[in-house]
């Protein structure tokens, strides 16, 4: 039955690729939202009604709903048939397979690395510890995940279109880093501050050991938001080999750090290893970007990076220095102020006429004077 879920997922992926490739981003976003919503409704209903017997059918049903929703939006696009010679088809297939192999290999390395980490935790600390680690990883990626997905949806196609122009390519990467930090920063600060509450609400009080893992993962995710746009430069310029070896080195470093830190720090060591992996990846991604396109950080990107890096580090360190009540109050205030700062900066980056009416009304008071507004 799970084979049906894979089939529906493949069909949905092809249909969504058409929507995304034609830059119908509103339809792409709506299809994702509706597919997730209806899939969840049906899945929850099946598990509620049939219990354990409803788990597998719920997965199939969720995948089927995603396929139906993606078909509804992709059918609006009229694709014109094109006559192609066999040589043209061979060239297209060759390019797709070469890049597809690199993507597949990188994905397998990431999945395999995560699987080996769980095996290492189970062997050293037991099954329960692996569950705590999984809980921290899942919750940490919940907020930042949508930012990374957005990079793949819109930023990567735009970057590919200007890949031959290094100046334009680097400008887009700097802008994406700025926007990513402005979006991720307040969420990471809030997660650092309220990590115990988040773990208790999403799981239970018995998952207390996952709190410290989640906090270290938050540090790594901030670096991930900064490093991913630089990593896309390699893909946009077709540097497949460099991308492959970078991903291989990143996962190898992760495995080595996990193995070393589990001995010295216990379960917390897995979270420290996650942070260490992204310190390594950030350095390598920056070095690759400098080599391939002459990348330099923009002054505004540096300021935002230093700003959020400083306060995220301060809130993280305060966990070990301040009473938790004082930390919660201070962290909440810092998160609120950081959120307002991000809103103000974002409102200056994106023209109001490109936002929905409600968002225009809410952000109008944050927009600086017209002379200071940057075009997107």
Buried (B, 14 or more C-beta within 10 A) or exposed (E): EEEBBEBBBEBBEEBBEBBBEBEBBEBBBBBBEBBBEBBEEBBEEBBEEEEEEBEBBBBBBBBBBBBBBBBBBBEEEEEEEEEEEEEEEEEEEEEEEEBEEBBEBBEEBBEEBBEBBBEBBBEBBEEBBBBBBBBBBBBBBEBBEBBBEBBEBBBBBBBBEBBEEBEBBBEBBBBBBBBBBBBBBBBBBBBBBBBBEBBBEEBEEEBEBBBBBBBBBBBBBBBBBBBBBBBBBBBBBBBBEBBBEBBBEBBBBBBEBBBBBBEEBBBBBBBBBBBBBBBBBBEBBBEBBBEBBEBEBBEBBBEBBEBBBEBBEBBBEBBEEBEEEEBBEBBBEBBEEBBEBBBBBBBBBBBBEEBEEEEBEEBEEBBEEEEEBEEE
